[in-house]
Amino acid sequence: MTNPLPSPDNAAPAVSIVVPVRNEADNISPLIAEIAAALDGRWAYEIVYVNDGSTDATADRLAAEMKQRPNLRHVRHAKSSGQSAAVRSGVRAARGAIVATLDGDGQNNPAFLPALIGAIEEGGERVGLAAGQRVGRKDTGFKRVQSRIANTVRNAILRDGTRDTGCGMKGFRREVFLALPYFDGLHRFLPALVRREGYDIVYVDVTDRPRHAGVSNYGFFDRLWVGIMDLTGVWWLIRRKKSTPVVTEVT
């Protein structure tokens, strides 16, 4: 892992953008440029790329970009550990109080980042998550049907009120995310788990795009049965949640 690069005034940024990637070399530079175009002049921010054990030129492309962008950081897994682990590593490394995530394949449009970040700022302490919900999805028809079935089943069991939990664009306060129970697959259940902690969710419609280059690295069938087990576990966590006691220190 590289050392964090400080912002010019040596102060922590207000916002951290976390991007998990595995073998996305050709998508690195275009996406970073779009993130900068969306956020420059609006917030003091950093971009934290989490390289999930890539075996292509992802690390080289990030190194080249870091020479030009002092607010870009590169966190690397020694071997691929999955998307949830990559998101968690990025959030743990983040220095901003507000964190926004997006997928590294270019399908999530960074132009919607200000809406997600703004929703967290405007919502105050009661809002724990701003969740992107895709419209005009560019996935194959088969994958859209898969997602529709998965979201219907998940919502029927968890009643989290979210039609598209698989969207990679999300905004939240760092402390809220780090307080959630961690498990592999966490990123697919954020709305339900954030509600479990007593926070509200706001939704932001975002447009979907075809990926710029490459192929998907996190597929459906390799996580299907694990996802069913995760759904059962999250349901159990929600059922076992007790109200948080009000704590005061007696002096």
C-alpha positions in Angstrom: 0.0 0.0 0.0 1.3 3.4 -0.9 1.4 6.2 1.7 -1.5 8.7 1.6 -0.6 11.8 -0.4 -1.7 15.0 1.6 -3.7 17.7 0.0 -1.8 21.0 -0.7 -2.8 22.6 2.6 -2.1 19.3 4.5 -5.7 19.2 5.6 -8.0 16.1 5.2 -10.3 16.4 2.2 -14.0 16.8 2.8 -14.9 14.0 0.3 -13.2 10.7 -0.6 -14.2 8.9 -3.9 -13.5 5.1 -3.6 -13.1 3.1 -6.8 -12.6 -0.7 -6.5 -10.9 -2.2 -9.6 -9.6 -5.5 -10.9 -7.9 -5.6 -14.3 -9.4 -2.3 -15.5 -6.3 -0.7 -17.0 -8.0 0.8 -20.1 -10.7 2.4 -17.9 -8.4 4.1 -15.4 -7.5 7.4 -17.1 -10.9 8.2 -18.7 -12.8 7.6 -15.4 -10.3 9.7 -13.3 -10.7 12.6 -15.8 -14.5 12.4 -15.5 -14.4 12.3 -11.7 -12.2 15.4 -11.7 -14.5 17.2 -14.1 -17.5 16.5 -11.8 -15.8 17.6 -8.6 -13.1 20.2 -9.3 -14.0 23.5 -7.7 -16.9 22.0 -5.6 -15.2 20.1 -2.8 -11.8 19.4 -1.5 -11.6 15.7 -2.4 -9.3 12.7 -2.9 -9.7 9.7 -5.2 -8.8 6.3 -3.6 -8.4 3.5 -6.1 -8.4 0.0 -4.6 -6.5 -2.3 -6.9 -8.0 -5.7 -6.1 -5.0 -7.9 -7.1 -5.0 -6.8 -10.8 -2.7 -8.8 -13.1 -2.8 -6.3 -16.1 -1.4 -2.8 -16.4 -3.8 -1.3 -13.8 -1.0 -0.5 -11.4 1.1 1.2 -14.1 -1.8 3.3 -15.3 -2.4 4.5 -11.7 1.2 5.3 -11.2 1.2 7.5 -14.3 -1.9 9.3 -13.2 -0.6 9.8 -9.7 2.4 11.8 -11.1 -0.2 14.4 -12.4 -2.8 14.2 -9.6 -1.7 14.7 -6.0 -5.2 13.9 -4.7 -5.1 10.4 -6.3 -4.1 7.5 -4.0 -3.5 3.8 -4.9 -4.4 1.1 -2.3 -3.4 -2.4 -3.5 -4.5 -5.9 -2.4 -1.7 -8.5 -2.7 -4.3 -10.9 -4.2 -7.9 -10.5 -5.3 -10.2 -10.5 -2.4 -13.5 -9.4 -3.9 -15.5 -6.2 -4.4 -16.8 -5.9 -0.8 -13.2 -6.2 0.6 -12.0 -3.6 -1.9 -14.7 -1.2 -1.0 -14.0 -1.7 2.7 -10.2 -1.2 2.2 -10.9 2.0 0.4 -13.3 3.4 3.0 -10.8 2.5 5.8 -8.1 4.3 3.9 -10.3 7.3 3.1 -9.6 10.6 4.9 -12.9 12.4 4.0 -15.9 12.4 6.3 -18.1 11.7 3.3 -17.3 8.8 1.0 -18.8 8.1 -2.4 -18.2 4.9 -4.3 -18.5 4.0 -8.0 -17.5 1.0 -10.1 -14.2 1.2 -12.0 -15.5 0.0 -15.4 -17.0 3.3 -16.5 -20.6 2.2 -16.4 -21.3 4.6 -13.5 -21.3 8.2 -14.6 -19.3 10.4 -12.3 -21.5 13.4 -13.3 -23.9 12.1 -10.6 -21.4 12.2 -7.8 -22.3 15.8 -6.8 -26.0 14.7 -6.3 -25.0 11.8 -4.0 -22.6 13.9 -2.0 -25.1 16.8 -1.8 -27.8 14.4 -0.6 -25.6 13.3 2.4 -24.7 16.9 3.2 -28.3 18.2 3.0 -29.8 15.2 4.9 -27.6 15.8 8.0 -27.2 13.1 10.7 -30.5 11.4 9.9 -29.4 10.3 6.4 -27.0 7.4 6.4 -26.9 6.5 2.7 -27.5 8.1 -0.6 -28.1 5.2 -3.0 -27.9 5.4 -6.8 -30.6 3.7 -8.7 -29.9 2.9 -12.4 -32.2 3.9 -15.2 -31.6 3.0 -18.8 -29.3 0.1 -17.9 -26.9 -1.0 -20.6 -26.4 -4.6 -19.4 -27.6 -7.5 -21.5 -31.2 -8.4 -21.3 -30.3 -11.7 -19.4 -28.3 -9.8 -16.8 -31.2 -7.3 -16.3 -33.6 -10.1 -15.7 -31.2 -11.7 -13.2 -30.9 -8.4 -11.3 -34.7 -7.8 -11.4 -35.3 -11.3 -9.8 -32.5 -10.8 -7.2 -33.8 -7.4 -6.2 -37.4 -8.6 -6.0 -36.4 -11.5 -3.7 -34.2 -9.4 -1.6 -36.8 -6.6 -1.1 -39.5 -9.2 -0.3 -37.3 -10.6 2.5 -35.5 -7.6 3.8 -38.1 -4.9 3.0 -35.3 -2.3 2.4 -37.3 -0.3 -0.1 -34.5 -0.3 -2.7 -35.2 -1.3 -6.3 -31.5 -1.5 -7.3 -29.1 -2.4 -4.5 -26.5 -3.5 -7.1 -25.7 0.0 -8.3 -22.1 0.8 -7.4 -22.8 4.6 -7.0 -23.4 5.3 -3.3 -22.6 8.0 -0.8 -22.4 7.8 2.9 -20.6 9.1 6.0 -17.4 7.1 6.6 -18.3 6.5 10.3 -21.6 5.0 9.4 -20.1 2.5 7.0 -17.4 1.5 9.4 -19.9 0.8 12.1 -21.7 -1.8 10.0 -21.0 -5.5 10.5 -18.6 -6.6 7.8 -18.9 -9.7 5.7 -18.1 -10.6 2.1 -21.0 -9.3 0.0 -21.7 -6.3 2.3 -21.8 -3.8 -0.6 -24.9 -5.5 -1.9 -26.9 -5.0 1.3 -26.0 -1.5 2.4 -29.5 -0.1 2.3 -30.9 -2.8 4.6 -27.9 -2.6 7.0 -28.0 1.2 7.1 -31.7 1.1 7.9 -31.0 -1.4 10.6 -28.8 1.2 12.3 -31.8 3.7 12.3 -30.7 5.9 9.5 -32.8 7.1 6.5 -32.0 6.4 2.9 -32.3 8.8 0.0 -32.3 7.7 -3.6 -30.8 9.3 -6.7 -31.6 8.2 -10.2 -28.4 7.7 -12.2 -27.9 6.8 -15.9 -26.1 3.6 -16.8 -23.6 3.4 -19.7 -21.8 0.6 -21.5 -18.4 -0.1 -20.0 -15.5 1.7 -21.8 -13.3 -1.4 -22.2 -12.7 -4.9 -20.9 -15.1 -7.4 -19.4 -16.9 -7.8 -16.1 -14.7 -9.2 -13.3 -17.4 -9.7 -10.7 -19.9 -12.1 -12.3 -23.4 -13.4 -11.3 -23.1 -17.2 -11.1 -19.9 -17.1 -9.0 -21.8 -15.3 -6.2 -25.4 -16.7 -6.7 -25.3 -19.3 -3.9 -23.2 -17.1 -1.6 -25.7 -14.3 -2.2 -28.5 -16.5 -0.9 -26.6 -17.3 2.2 -25.8 -13.6 2.7 -29.5 -12.8 2.3 -30.3 -15.2 5.1 -27.6 -13.8 7.3 -28.7 -10.2 6.8 -32.3 -11.1 7.6 -31.0 -12.7 10.8 -29.1 -9.5 11.7 -32.1 -7.4 11.2 -34.3 -9.6 13.3 -31.7 -9.7 16.1 -31.2 -5.9 16.2 -32.1 -4.2 19.5 -32.5 -0.5 20.1 -29.3 1.3 20.9 -29.3 2.5 24.5 -28.9 6.2 25.3 -25.6 6.4 27.0 -24.4 9.3 29.3 -21.3 9.5 31.4 -21.8 10.2 35.1 -19.2 12.4 36.7 
